[in-house]
Amino acid sequence: MNRSLAVIAAGALALGLAACGDDNSSADETAPATTAASTTESRDTPAAEQTRRRRGKTVKIRDSQFGRVLFDANNRAIYLFTREPGRRSRCYGQCAVAWPPVFTRGKPRAGSGVDADLLGTTRRRDGRRQVTYNGHPLYYYVDDPRGQILCHNVVEFGGTWLVVNPKGNAVS
């Protein structure tokens, strides 16, 4: 029975990795992106939404198969994009559909293990505020389940997607 579960788990992981893909698309596409993060926020009650606005997005450190890395309060893994050497986001259009930005409406909050001095924001073309850490704009992978990292070290949209360590550097 344990052997069957191992085969099923390996197959699921392979499918998850295949979903990341290798894409030669440009990250600077100008089409507006609809993100999973924005659709889930709309389901909140008005009171919960007002509280979220005041508090901002919480970022924390959690253990993972890549060591201690950034996650949000809902245990979603957070990535950076090597094509972005500074605070300016270059991931729009289909890039932002596959790699939704970590948005915040208030000042980002430092959760467990996070250095509050490294948290910040950058404005995107549409005026929304994207969370940064150590100057890097932050993203999710659209198909990562909570608590799992499926697309670390993936080359897509002209750069590499990597999870982020507590000092704000890419995990290689």
N, C-alpha and C positions, 0 to 999 in steps of 0.2 A: 504494500500500500504506500509506504514512504517513497518508493521508487517512482510510482505513478505521479505522486504530488510533485516530485522533483522535476519530472519531465514536463508536467503542465506549467510549473513555475518558469522553467527555462524557456518554454515556448512563448509564454506571456511576455517575458523580458525581451526576447528577440523581436516580437511584434512591436513592443514599445520603442525599441531602438530603431527599428526600420521606419517607424512613424516620424522620427526626427529628420531623416533623409539628408541628402546632400543636394543642395539647390544652388544653382548659379544665378538666381534672380538678384536684382539690385535691391539693396536695402533702402534706397532713397525713393521708392515709389511714392507717388503723391496721393493715391486713393485713400479715403478715410478708412480707418480700421474700427471694426466692432470687436470688442474684447470680451472674453469670458468674465473678467473681473468687473467690467462695467455692468453686465447683465445681472450678476449676482447681487450687486449693491442695490439694484432697483427693487429687490424683493424685501428689503428691510422695512420695518415699521417706521413711520415718521420720527418717532422719538429716538429709535436706534440710529437712524440716519443722522439726526442732529448731533448725537453724541459722537458718532464717527467723524463728522466734520470738525468738531472742536478738537478732538484728540489726534487726528491724523493716523496714518498707517503705522502699526507697530512692527518693528523688525527685531528678530531675536536670533540667537545662535543655538543650533542643535547639532547633535552628533549625527553623522551619516557615514556611508561607505567611503566618503572622500575626506573624512575628518570632521572637524567642527566648522560648520558653514552657516550662511544666512538663510533664514526662513521667515515667513510672515507669521502673524498670530494664529492663522488657520493651518499652520504647518505646511505651507506651500513653499517649495524650494525657490530660491532667488538666484538669478544669473546676471553676469555682465557680458558685454559684447566687445570683443577685441578690436572691432572696426571703429570704436569710439574712444579715441585717445584722451578726450576731455569730457566736459560736462554736457556737450551738445549731443542730443540724440540723433542718430542717423537711421533708425529703424522705423519705417512708416509703411503704409500699404500692406501688402501680403506679409512682409516681415513682422509687422506689429500684430497681425492676426495669429501667426504661429508663435510669436514671442511677445505676449501682451506686456506693455509697460506696467510697472508697479506705480499706480497712481495714489495720490493722497489729496485730501481736501484741506487738511490742517497740517500743522507742523509734525513731521514724522517723529515717532516715539521710539526710544531705545528700550528694547526688551532685554531679557536675560543675556548677558555676555556681550552686548553691543556697545561700542564706544559712541556716546551721544555726539561727541565733537566731530565724528566722521559722517553723521547723517545730514542730509540736505535735500534740496530740490532743484530741479531745472524746469524751465517752461518749454513745453512742446509747441509746435506750430499752431495747434488749435487752442492754446492758452492754458491747457490743463497742466497741473504740476505733477512731475514724475519724481519719485524718490531717487536720491543718489546716495552712494556710500563711498567714502574716500574719493569723491569726485566722479565716480562711475554711475551713469544712469542704470537703473535696475529693471529686470524683466523676469517674467515667469515663462515656463514652457507650457503651452496651452493644454497638452495632454498629460502632464505630470499629475498623478494622483497625490492627495495629501500625504506628506511624510515620505515621498519617494522622489528620487532624482533619476530621470530616465535619459536625459539628453546632455549630459556633461561632456565637454570636449568634442562638440559637434561643429563641423564647418558648414555654415549655411548663410546665405545672404551676404557673402563677401567677407565674413569674419568667423571667429570661433566663439562659441558660447560656453562659458565656464562658470561653475559655482564660485562663491566668494567666501574667503576666510574671514575670521574676526578682525584682522588688520585692514580689510578692504581690498585685498589683492586676489587675483584670480588663482584658483587652485589648478596647478598644472598636472 
